[in-house]
Structures are given as C-alpha cells and as structure tokens.
Amino acid sequence: MDEEKMDVRSGTQGFAAPILPENGGNLYPELAPKPPFAASGREMALAFFLYLPAYLYLQSGTWCFLLFCAMFCAMAEWFYWGTPRADESWFWLGCLAVTALASTFGKNRVWEGYTPLFTHAFAVYYVLCRSGRLLEGESGHLLPLDALFGLFVFPFKHFFLRIRTVGFALTHRKNGEEKHPAAWAAIAVGALAALGLLALAVRSLSSTDETFAGAAERIISALRFEVDSLVLWRFAASLPVGAYLFGLIAGTGRETLESVRARGERVNAALSSLRKVPVVVWTAALGVFAALYLAFFGLQAGYLFGAFVKMIPDGYTIAEYARQGFFSLCRVMAVNFALLWLVTRACVKPVREEKPLLVLCTVLLCQSLVFAIIAASKLYLYISSYGFTPRRLQSAWLTVVLAAGTVCALYSLVTGKKSVRYWMLFSAATLMLLCLY
C-alpha cells in the first residue's frame, strides 16, 4: 500500500505503446532499397536497334555517316513519340540534317573537317530539345550547362544502361515475369547438345553415301563464313559508341523533367546570390571603359575608319591594313560581353533600376557595335580587293555573330526581355548555311 502511494506522489508514468512511423517502420527512408530495374518496351527495342547505326558510324563509306544520322534521328523521334515537343526542336533537327548532308557531299570548304563536329553538336542539342530536358525548357543563357549535360553527364551517367536493358530483355518474359538464369543456361546446354548430335548424325550419313556427303559439304560451305579482323575491330569499337548513343537518347529520357528543371532553378538561384557588388563600383568601372574607348576612337579615328573610304595609312598595304587589328577588335568585343555579364549578374541591384548604370551599359554596347562595324569594314576592304576565301568567310561570320549579339544585348537591356535564345538560333542558322558553301 505504501509503495502505491509513493508511485502516485512521484508521478511515475507507465510505458505507452510505440508509435510507428508512416513509412512502415523504416527509420531511414533515404536508405530504403531502390525498386528493381525495369526497362520499357521502347528501351528494349532501342537497345537492339542501335547496334546497326553504331556500327555504321565507324564505317568509312560516303553514305554511311548520312545513313547513321538518318537512323539516329528516326530512332530519337520514335523513342520520344507522344512526348510533347517544342517547336524549336524542328530547327535543331534541320541544322543536323543540313550539316550531315554538307559533310556527306563535301560542301565543307569553309569549315573543312569541322562540319561533322557541328553535326554532332546539333544532334546532342536536338535530343535535349526534343526530350524537353533543357534546363530552362528552351534555349537560353544556360547553354554551356545544357551542352555539358548533353555531351557528358547524361550519356556517361547512363553509359551501362544498354547492358542492363539487354539483360532485362533476355531474362524477363513479355509479361514482365522474370526467367531464372538457370533456365537460360539449360536452354543453351540443350541447344549445344542438339547441335553436337546433329553434326554427328550428318557425319555418319556422309560416310555411307557420297551424294549425301557432297550435298552436306555444299550446305556447310555456304554456311561457313570468315570474320575479317577489321570487321571484328569495328564491331568491338561500336559497342561503346552504341552505349553512348543509348545513354544519350534513353538515358536522357530517364531524367525526370522535375529534376532537370530543379537543376536550372538552382543554377539561377546561385547566379542571383552573386549580387554583392555595390552599384558605385560597377558605375566607376563602366565609366573607365567608356572613357578609354572614346579616347581610342578620337586618337585613331583616321586609322580606324579609313577602310570605309578606302584610305590606306602611309606605309601599309591593303592586306596589312585589313588584317591588323581585326581579331584584336573581336577580342575587345568579347571583353565587353564579359564585363556586361558581370555587371548584370553581380550588381547588388538590377541594372534597369539604376539610370546611370543603364546608360553606361548602353554606351558600352554601342561602342562594341562600333568595333564590329570597324572590323567589318576592314574585312570588306580585304575581300573586295582579294576575293573570298574560306578563312575570310569564317571571319565574316564571326563579325556578324558578334554584331548580332550586341544588338540582342541592347534589346534585352532596354526592354528587359530575354533575347539570348534568338541570338543562338541566328548563330546556328548562319553557321548551318555557311556549311553549304
């Protein structure tokens, strides 16, 4: 009795029934076993179909590369059939087709051996766009990261996916029920035993009748084939090529849209966190750049703008005057783009909210446009005097692309609308058209 009173005074609590968590008692849900691997019907079909285009990729025939590109596009379209597509994917598919045709028929005088590389780049970007796995859902300022994921991350992350898919296809019935590996071993042993007994029967019958022996020899000789060492090497080399292609097409499809978009959001959030530099710092820096360029224009006006009126400075030939400083002007424009990117990304306030900063950025872009015009005038003087060459066309393309980038940046700066996508499309279209020369 005394012990019960002591328990009441001390407020001793009894043991309650344990409360089970909602995950069924698994206290570490992150360590929960992954669901078993399963491959879809399209993945299994693609895993086998890709052996042929991967083998064609390593052939040296004129039509092999074009046939490979056609099969690659057809398989990608079939694999993502029913998946909502962006209209932009048609553009990248067209770029892929045109550069593949140009590479096949030798229309690559401008870019020479680089045309197939452009085809590969367009193919990767086409798959990303067709599957909807671009970081922002469309082309934009995250192009370097999209290229990184498309060229390396997705294909090599799923590099062994085809092996697992083929294994799944061979060890599972059509209804998804697994067939034990011992059953396949029994089938293989039975088939080998039957073939051995068949060979023994054919030999025994051949020894009893010469006519049958001749017919059997003709059948065996028709079935006999010799594997060329080059064919064997190409087949072995095509295995990793096919694994990469399967990882690109099917592996990209295994990346969920939510996870891809989340990556893009994290990157944009990280870029937003760079806004630490005060406005006054960037205002002073842009002012110095603008003053430097104005002084340069004033001191070198006669030299810089002489190409417009075909006035060559003393001591220069047309070739020397046209070539000197062309790529330096292009590098200056690249520096200006880098500076503008830092200002728009690292300034503590958006550029459009600070009038002096907005004006200085506009001045910087206008000066960059002047540099592009001067470079174009030098190139025009050179081409009009000595004619077209592939390298001069490359330089002309670079000048046009830089000028277009400057105009797009000005448009975004003034209106606040994104224009990187249009610059990308323009650059890719002009690059594709130049491959036809």
C-alpha positions as CSV (number, residue, x, y, z in Angstrom):
1,M,0.0,0.0,0.0
2,D,2.8,2.4,0.9
3,E,4.5,1.6,-2.4
4,E,1.4,2.5,-4.4
5,K,1.2,5.9,-2.6
6,M,4.8,6.6,-3.3
7,D,4.2,5.9,-7.0
8,V,1.3,8.3,-7.1
9,R,3.2,11.0,-5.3
10,S,6.2,10.7,-7.6
11,G,4.0,10.7,-10.7
12,T,5.6,7.6,-12.2
13,Q,4.4,7.2,-15.8
14,G,3.6,3.9,-17.4
15,F,5.1,2.8,-20.8
16,A,2.9,3.8,-23.7
17,A,2.5,1.8,-26.9
18,P,5.2,2.6,-29.5
19,I,4.0,4.9,-32.4
20,L,5.1,3.5,-35.7
21,P,6.2,6.0,-38.4
22,E,4.2,6.4,-41.6
23,N,6.9,4.7,-43.6
24,G,6.2,1.3,-42.2
25,G,8.9,1.4,-39.5
26,N,11.8,2.3,-41.7
27,L,13.6,5.0,-39.7
28,Y,16.0,5.8,-42.5
29,P,13.9,6.3,-45.7
30,E,16.9,7.6,-47.6
31,L,18.4,4.1,-47.1
32,A,15.3,2.3,-48.4
33,P,16.1,-0.2,-51.1
34,K,15.7,1.0,-54.6
35,P,12.9,-0.5,-56.8
36,P,14.2,-3.3,-59.1
37,F,15.4,-2.3,-62.5
38,A,12.8,-2.4,-65.3
39,A,13.1,-1.4,-68.9
40,S,10.2,-0.2,-71.1
41,G,9.4,-1.8,-74.4
42,R,10.9,1.1,-76.3
43,E,14.1,0.9,-74.4
44,M,14.5,-2.8,-75.1
45,A,13.8,-2.3,-78.8
46,L,16.2,0.7,-79.0
47,A,18.9,-1.3,-77.2
48,F,18.9,-3.8,-80.0
49,F,18.2,-1.4,-82.9
50,L,21.2,0.8,-82.1
51,Y,23.7,-1.9,-82.9
52,L,23.4,-1.2,-86.6
53,P,23.8,2.6,-86.6
54,A,26.7,2.3,-84.1
55,Y,28.4,0.0,-86.5
56,L,27.7,2.3,-89.5
57,Y,29.2,5.2,-87.5
58,L,32.6,3.7,-87.7
59,Q,32.4,2.9,-91.5
60,S,34.4,5.0,-94.0
61,G,31.9,4.8,-96.8
62,T,30.5,8.1,-98.3
63,W,26.9,7.3,-97.4
64,C,27.5,5.7,-94.0
65,F,27.6,8.9,-92.0
66,L,24.4,10.2,-93.6
67,L,22.7,6.9,-93.1
68,F,23.8,6.9,-89.5
69,C,22.4,10.4,-88.9
70,A,19.1,9.4,-90.6
71,M,18.7,6.4,-88.4
72,F,19.7,8.3,-85.3
73,C,17.0,11.0,-85.9
74,A,14.4,8.3,-86.7
75,M,15.1,6.4,-83.5
76,A,15.1,9.5,-81.4
77,E,11.8,10.6,-82.9
78,W,10.3,7.2,-82.4
79,F,11.6,6.9,-78.8
80,Y,10.0,10.3,-77.9
81,W,6.9,9.7,-79.9
82,G,4.0,11.0,-77.9
83,T,6.2,13.3,-75.8
84,P,5.2,17.0,-76.1
85,R,7.7,18.7,-78.3
86,A,8.9,22.3,-78.5
87,D,8.7,23.9,-82.0
88,E,12.4,24.7,-81.5
89,S,13.3,21.1,-81.9
90,W,12.4,21.2,-85.6
91,F,15.0,23.9,-86.1
92,W,17.8,21.9,-84.5
93,L,16.7,18.8,-86.4
94,G,17.0,20.8,-89.6
95,C,20.5,22.0,-88.6
96,L,21.5,18.4,-88.0
97,A,20.2,17.3,-91.4
98,V,21.8,20.1,-93.4
99,T,25.2,19.8,-91.8
100,A,25.1,16.0,-92.3
101,L,24.3,16.4,-96.0
102,A,27.0,19.0,-96.4
103,S,29.5,16.7,-94.7
104,T,28.5,13.8,-97.0
105,F,28.6,15.7,-100.2
106,G,31.8,17.6,-99.5
107,K,30.2,21.0,-99.0
108,N,32.6,22.0,-96.3
109,R,35.1,24.3,-97.9
110,V,34.6,26.9,-95.2
111,W,34.9,24.7,-92.1
112,E,36.7,21.8,-93.7
113,G,36.9,18.9,-91.3
114,Y,34.8,20.7,-88.6
115,T,31.5,20.2,-90.3
116,P,31.0,16.7,-88.8
117,L,31.7,18.2,-85.3
118,F,28.9,20.7,-85.9
119,T,26.6,17.8,-86.8
120,H,27.4,16.0,-83.5
121,A,26.8,19.2,-81.5
122,F,23.4,19.7,-83.3
123,A,22.5,16.1,-82.7
124,V,23.1,16.3,-78.9
125,Y,21.2,19.6,-78.6
126,Y,18.4,18.2,-80.8
127,V,17.9,15.3,-78.4
128,L,17.9,17.6,-75.4
129,C,15.3,19.9,-77.0
130,R,13.1,17.0,-78.4
131,S,13.0,15.3,-75.0
132,G,12.3,18.6,-73.2
133,R,15.4,18.2,-71.0
134,L,16.9,21.7,-71.4
135,L,17.5,23.2,-68.0
136,E,15.0,26.0,-68.7
137,G,12.8,24.2,-71.1
138,E,14.2,26.2,-74.0
139,S,17.5,27.6,-75.3
140,G,18.8,30.4,-73.1
141,H,21.7,31.7,-71.1
142,L,22.4,28.3,-69.6
143,L,23.6,26.9,-72.9
144,P,27.1,26.0,-71.5
145,L,25.5,23.8,-68.8
146,D,23.0,22.3,-71.3
147,A,25.9,21.4,-73.5
148,L,27.8,19.9,-70.5
149,F,24.8,17.7,-69.5
150,G,24.0,16.6,-73.1
151,L,27.6,15.8,-74.1
152,F,28.9,14.2,-70.9
153,V,26.6,14.0,-67.9
154,F,23.6,12.2,-69.3
155,P,25.4,9.8,-71.7
156,F,28.1,8.7,-69.3
157,K,25.8,8.6,-66.3
158,H,23.7,6.0,-68.2
159,F,26.6,4.5,-70.1
160,F,25.8,1.0,-68.9
161,L,22.1,1.4,-69.3
162,R,22.0,-0.6,-72.5
163,I,23.7,-3.6,-70.9
164,R,21.1,-3.6,-68.1
165,T,18.3,-3.2,-70.7
166,V,19.5,-6.1,-72.8
167,G,19.9,-8.2,-69.7
168,F,16.4,-7.3,-68.6
169,A,15.1,-8.2,-72.1
170,L,16.8,-11.6,-72.0
171,T,15.8,-12.5,-68.5
172,H,12.2,-11.4,-68.5
173,R,9.2,-12.7,-70.4
174,K,6.9,-10.4,-72.3
175,N,4.5,-10.0,-69.3
176,G,7.4,-8.9,-67.1
177,E,7.8,-12.2,-65.2
178,E,11.5,-12.9,-64.6
179,K,13.0,-16.0,-66.1
180,H,15.7,-17.5,-63.8
181,P,19.2,-17.5,-65.3
182,A,19.4,-21.3,-64.8
183,A,16.6,-21.7,-67.3
184,W,18.6,-19.8,-69.9
185,A,21.6,-22.0,-69.1
186,A,19.6,-25.1,-69.5
187,I,18.3,-23.8,-72.9
188,A,21.9,-23.1,-74.1
189,V,23.1,-26.5,-72.9
190,G,20.2,-28.2,-74.7
191,A,20.8,-26.3,-77.9
192,L,24.6,-27.1,-77.9
193,A,23.9,-30.8,-77.2
194,A,21.4,-30.9,-80.1
195,L,23.8,-29.3,-82.5
196,G,26.5,-31.7,-81.5
197,L,24.3,-34.7,-82.1
198,L,23.2,-33.2,-85.4
199,A,26.8,-32.9,-86.5
200,L,27.5,-36.5,-85.5
201,A,24.5,-37.7,-87.5
202,V,25.5,-35.7,-90.6
203,R,29.0,-37.1,-90.5
204,S,27.7,-40.7,-90.0
205,L,25.3,-40.3,-93.0
206,S,28.0,-38.7,-95.2
207,S,30.2,-41.8,-94.7
208,T,27.5,-44.1,-96.0
209,D,26.6,-42.1,-99.2
210,E,28.8,-39.9,-101.4
211,T,26.0,-38.0,-102.9
212,F,24.7,-37.0,-99.5
213,A,28.2,-36.2,-98.4
214,G,28.6,-33.8,-101.3
215,A,25.3,-32.1,-100.6
216,A,26.2,-31.8,-97.0
217,E,29.6,-30.3,-97.8
218,R,28.0,-27.7,-100.1
219,I,25.5,-26.7,-97.4
220,I,28.2,-26.4,-94.7
221,S,30.5,-24.4,-97.0
222,A,27.6,-22.0,-97.7
223,L,27.0,-21.5,-94.0
224,R,30.7,-21.1,-93.2
225,F,31.9,-17.5,-93.0
226,E,35.2,-15.9,-92.0
227,V,35.3,-12.9,-89.8
228,D,37.6,-10.2,-91.1
229,S,39.8,-8.6,-88.4
230,L,38.7,-5.1,-89.5
231,V,35.0,-6.0,-89.2
232,L,35.7,-7.6,-85.8
233,W,37.5,-4.4,-84.6
234,R,34.8,-2.1,-85.8
235,F,32.1,-4.2,-84.1
236,A,34.1,-4.1,-80.8
237,A,34.5,-0.4,-81.2
238,S,30.8,0.1,-82.0
239,L,29.8,-1.3,-78.6
240,P,30.9,1.8,-76.6
241,V,29.6,4.0,-79.3
242,G,26.2,2.3,-79.1
243,A,26.3,2.6,-75.3
244,Y,27.0,6.3,-75.5
245,L,24.2,6.8,-78.0
246,F,21.8,4.8,-75.9
247,G,22.8,6.8,-72.8
248,L,22.1,10.0,-74.8
249,I,18.7,9.0,-76.1
250,A,17.2,6.6,-73.5
251,G,19.3,7.9,-70.5
252,T,18.2,11.5,-71.2
253,G,14.6,10.2,-71.1
254,R,15.1,8.7,-67.7
255,E,16.0,12.1,-66.3
256,T,12.7,13.4,-64.9
257,L,11.5,16.8,-66.1
258,E,11.1,17.9,-62.4
259,S,14.8,17.1,-61.6
260,V,16.1,18.9,-64.7
261,R,14.0,22.0,-64.1
262,A,15.2,21.9,-60.4
263,R,18.8,22.0,-61.6
264,G,18.1,25.0,-63.7
265,E,16.3,26.8,-60.8
266,R,19.3,26.0,-58.5
267,V,21.7,27.5,-61.1
268,N,19.6,30.6,-61.5
269,A,19.4,30.9,-57.7
270,A,23.1,30.6,-57.4
271,L,23.6,33.3,-60.0
272,S,21.2,35.6,-58.1
273,S,23.3,35.1,-55.0
274,L,26.2,36.8,-56.8
275,R,24.6,40.2,-56.4
276,K,27.0,41.6,-53.9
277,V,29.0,44.3,-55.6
278,P,27.8,47.9,-54.9
279,V,26.4,50.0,-57.8
280,V,29.1,52.6,-57.4
281,V,31.8,50.1,-58.2
282,W,30.3,49.0,-61.5
283,T,29.4,52.6,-62.4
284,A,33.0,53.6,-62.0
285,A,34.3,50.6,-63.9
286,L,31.9,51.2,-66.8
287,G,32.9,54.9,-66.8
288,V,36.5,54.0,-67.2
289,F,35.9,51.6,-70.0
290,A,33.6,54.1,-71.8
291,A,36.2,56.9,-71.5
292,L,39.0,54.6,-72.7
293,Y,37.1,53.6,-75.8
294,L,36.2,57.2,-76.6
295,A,39.8,58.3,-76.3
296,F,40.8,55.4,-78.5
297,F,38.2,56.4,-81.2
298,G,39.4,60.0,-81.0
299,L,43.1,59.3,-81.4
300,Q,42.8,56.6,-84.1
301,A,39.7,57.9,-86.0
302,G,41.6,58.3,-89.3
303,Y,43.2,54.9,-89.0
304,L,40.2,53.1,-87.8
305,F,37.6,54.4,-90.2
306,G,39.9,54.6,-93.3
307,A,38.5,51.4,-94.7
308,F,35.1,53.0,-95.3
309,V,36.6,55.4,-97.8
310,K,39.5,53.1,-98.9
311,M,42.1,55.5,-97.5
312,I,45.1,53.4,-96.5
313,P,47.6,54.9,-94.0
314,D,51.1,55.5,-95.2
315,G,53.4,52.5,-95.0
316,Y,50.6,50.0,-95.1
317,T,49.4,47.6,-97.9
318,I,45.8,46.8,-98.2
319,A,46.4,43.3,-96.8
320,E,48.4,44.6,-93.8
321,Y,45.8,47.3,-93.0
322,A,42.9,44.9,-93.3
323,R,44.4,42.1,-91.2
324,Q,46.0,44.3,-88.5
325,G,43.8,44.7,-85.5
326,F,40.8,42.6,-86.8
327,F,41.0,39.9,-84.2
328,S,42.0,42.4,-81.6
329,L,38.8,44.3,-82.2
330,C,36.9,41.0,-81.8
331,R,38.6,40.2,-78.6
332,V,37.7,43.7,-77.3
333,M,34.0,42.9,-78.0
334,A,34.4,39.6,-76.1
335,V,35.8,41.5,-73.1
336,N,32.8,43.9,-73.3
337,F,30.4,41.0,-73.2
338,A,32.2,39.5,-70.2
339,L,32.1,42.9,-68.4
340,L,28.4,43.3,-69.2
341,W,27.6,39.8,-67.9
342,L,29.4,40.6,-64.6
343,V,27.6,43.9,-64.2
344,T,24.1,42.4,-64.8
345,R,24.8,39.3,-62.6
346,A,26.9,40.7,-59.8
347,C,25.5,44.2,-59.2
348,V,23.6,44.4,-56.0
349,K,20.6,46.0,-57.8
350,P,19.2,45.2,-61.3
351,V,20.8,47.4,-64.0
352,R,17.4,48.7,-65.2
353,E,16.7,50.1,-61.7
354,E,19.8,52.3,-61.8
355,K,19.6,55.0,-64.5
356,P,23.4,55.9,-64.6
357,L,24.3,52.2,-64.8
358,L,21.8,51.6,-67.5
359,V,23.1,54.5,-69.6
360,L,26.8,53.3,-69.2
361,C,25.9,49.7,-70.2
362,T,24.1,51.1,-73.3
363,V,27.1,53.2,-74.1
364,L,29.4,50.2,-73.8
365,L,27.2,48.1,-76.1
366,C,27.1,51.0,-78.7
367,Q,30.9,51.2,-78.6
368,S,31.0,47.4,-79.1
369,L,28.8,47.9,-82.1
370,V,31.2,50.5,-83.5
371,F,34.1,48.0,-83.0
372,A,32.1,45.4,-85.0
373,I,31.4,47.9,-87.8
374,I,35.1,48.8,-88.0
375,A,36.1,45.1,-88.1
376,A,33.5,44.5,-90.9
377,S,34.9,47.5,-92.9
378,K,38.4,46.1,-92.7
379,L,37.2,42.7,-93.8
380,Y,35.1,44.1,-96.6
381,L,38.2,46.0,-97.9
382,Y,40.2,42.8,-97.8
383,I,37.6,40.7,-99.6
384,S,36.8,43.3,-102.2
385,S,40.5,43.5,-103.0
386,Y,41.5,39.9,-102.9
387,G,38.2,37.9,-103.2
388,F,36.5,35.3,-101.0
389,T,38.4,32.6,-99.2
390,P,37.1,30.1,-96.6
391,R,39.0,31.8,-93.8
392,R,37.7,35.2,-94.7
393,L,34.1,33.8,-94.7
394,Q,34.8,32.5,-91.2
395,S,35.9,35.9,-90.1
396,A,32.8,37.5,-91.7
397,W,30.6,35.0,-89.8
398,L,32.3,35.8,-86.5
399,T,31.8,39.5,-87.1
400,V,28.1,39.1,-87.9
401,V,27.5,36.9,-84.9
402,L,29.2,39.4,-82.5
403,A,27.2,42.3,-84.0
404,A,24.0,40.3,-83.7
405,G,24.9,39.5,-80.1
406,T,25.4,43.2,-79.4
407,V,22.1,44.1,-80.9
408,C,20.3,41.4,-78.8
409,A,22.0,42.5,-75.6
410,L,20.9,46.1,-76.3
411,Y,17.3,44.9,-76.9
412,S,17.3,43.0,-73.6
413,L,18.9,45.9,-71.7
414,V,16.3,48.4,-73.0
415,T,13.1,46.2,-72.9
416,G,14.0,43.7,-70.1
417,K,13.0,40.8,-72.3
418,K,15.2,37.7,-73.0
419,S,17.0,37.6,-76.3
420,V,19.8,35.0,-75.9
421,R,17.6,32.3,-77.5
422,Y,17.2,34.4,-80.7
423,W,20.9,35.0,-80.8
424,M,21.6,31.3,-80.5
425,L,19.1,30.5,-83.3
426,F,20.6,33.2,-85.6
427,S,24.1,32.0,-84.9
428,A,23.2,28.3,-85.6
429,A,21.3,29.2,-88.7
430,T,24.1,31.2,-90.2
431,L,26.6,28.5,-89.3
432,M,24.5,25.9,-90.9
433,L,24.1,27.9,-94.1
434,L,27.8,28.5,-94.3
435,C,28.3,24.8,-94.3
436,L,26.6,24.7,-97.7
437,Y,29.2,26.9,-99.4
